[in-house]
Amino acid sequence: MELVVGRVAKSHGIKGELVVDVRTDEPEERFAVGTVLNGHKPRESTLKSYTVEAARNHSGRLLLRLVGITDRSEADALRGTMFVIDTADLEPSDDPDEFYDHELEGLKVVLADGTEVGSVIEVLHSAAGELLSIRRTGETSGELLVPFVAAIVTKVSTADGLIEIAPPEGLLDPDFGDKSNSDSD
């Protein structure tokens, strides 16, 4: 399974540098000089290899220069490229409270009393923190967004394929946060 570690957002300057949106906790390792990155455009499956020639931070963003990419037009052609690694190549985390997104996706979500809520379809990363996108049991569309915080997510067992949650009142209601369904006078 592929895990995205970065995405080319745009070119930077005229010498072929790339602005990369980092999607890894280990950017120093994943984008180190000399590292070979595998990447592909969205909706394409053929991987291409790129070697990191230089990496630097600029205004809170990662700038990369890749071997063979020497001007703005070559860099612009890489816009949208996703840099990926194979999840089979990942070392397991030493911290029992740390998980890779792919380890959580597909896990069954239940309440403390065992009532099944659904399953995790995606882990979303926002400025406010991580959210579990959950598809309700028996539904084929829609999602519940549950903050991935200890106060709500009380147990995660990848071995059992299970996440237990203790949501605050109203969080699982279908109309939670929808002002159009509230009674107003």
Salt bridges, closest charged atoms under 4 A:
GLU2 OE1 - HIS40 NE2 2.91
GLU17 OE1 - ARG56 NH2 2.97
ASP21 OD2 - ARG7 NH2 2.80
ASP21 OD1 - ARG61 NH2 2.66
GLU26 OE1 - ARG30 NH2 3.12
GLU29 OE2 - ARG30 NH1 3.73
GLU53 OE2 - ARG65 NE 3.37
ASP101 OD2 - HIS125 NE2 2.71
GLU116 OE1 - LYS108 NZ 3.96
GLU130 OE2 - HIS125 ND1 3.18
